[in-house]
Amino acid sequence: MEKKWLISVEEGTLDKVSENLRKKEATILQVLDAIGIIIIDPEKLKMKDIKDIDGVLSVEEERDNSI
C-alpha cells in the first residue's frame, strides 16, 4: 500500500505550501481547498522536511480504517 501524508496548512497558504512541496519533489495526490489539506506521497521525504515549510500546521500519516 502506498504511504500518504495529510498536511494541514494555515489559511491563505495553500498555494505557497503546494509550491514548496513540489520543489522538494513530493507528489501531490490531492488538494482539499475547503478544509486546507494537502495529501501527498512523501516518497523519500522526512516528516521534519514538511513540518519546516512555512504555513504547515501539522503532518499526519494517513491510516486505513475498516468497519
NORLIN-V825162 format. One record per backbone hydrogen bond with DSSP energy under -0.5 kcal/mol. CO is the residue of the C=O (numbers start at 1). NH is the residue of the N-H. E is the energy in kcal/mol with one decimal. If there is no record, write none. Layout:
# NORLIN-V825162
co/nh/e
CO/NH/E
CO/NH/E
This chain:
# NORLIN-V825162
co/nh/e
4/62/-3.0
5/7/-0.6
5/40/-2.2
6/8/-0.6
6/60/-2.3
7/38/-2.3
8/57/-3.2
8/58/-1.3
10/13/-1.9
13/17/-2.9
14/18/-2.4
15/19/-2.3
16/20/-2.1
17/21/-2.4
18/22/-2.2
19/23/-2.0
20/24/-1.4
21/26/-2.5
22/25/-1.7
26/28/-0.7
27/29/-0.6
27/41/-2.7
30/39/-3.2
31/33/-0.9
32/35/-1.0
32/36/-1.0
32/37/-1.7
33/36/-0.8
36/9/-2.4
37/32/-3.3
38/7/-2.9
38/40/-0.5
39/29/-2.7
39/30/-1.7
40/5/-2.3
40/42/-0.7
41/27/-1.7
42/45/-2.9
46/49/-0.8
46/50/-1.1
47/51/-2.5
48/52/-1.7
50/53/-1.8
53/56/-1.9
55/10/-3.0
58/8/-2.2
60/6/-3.4
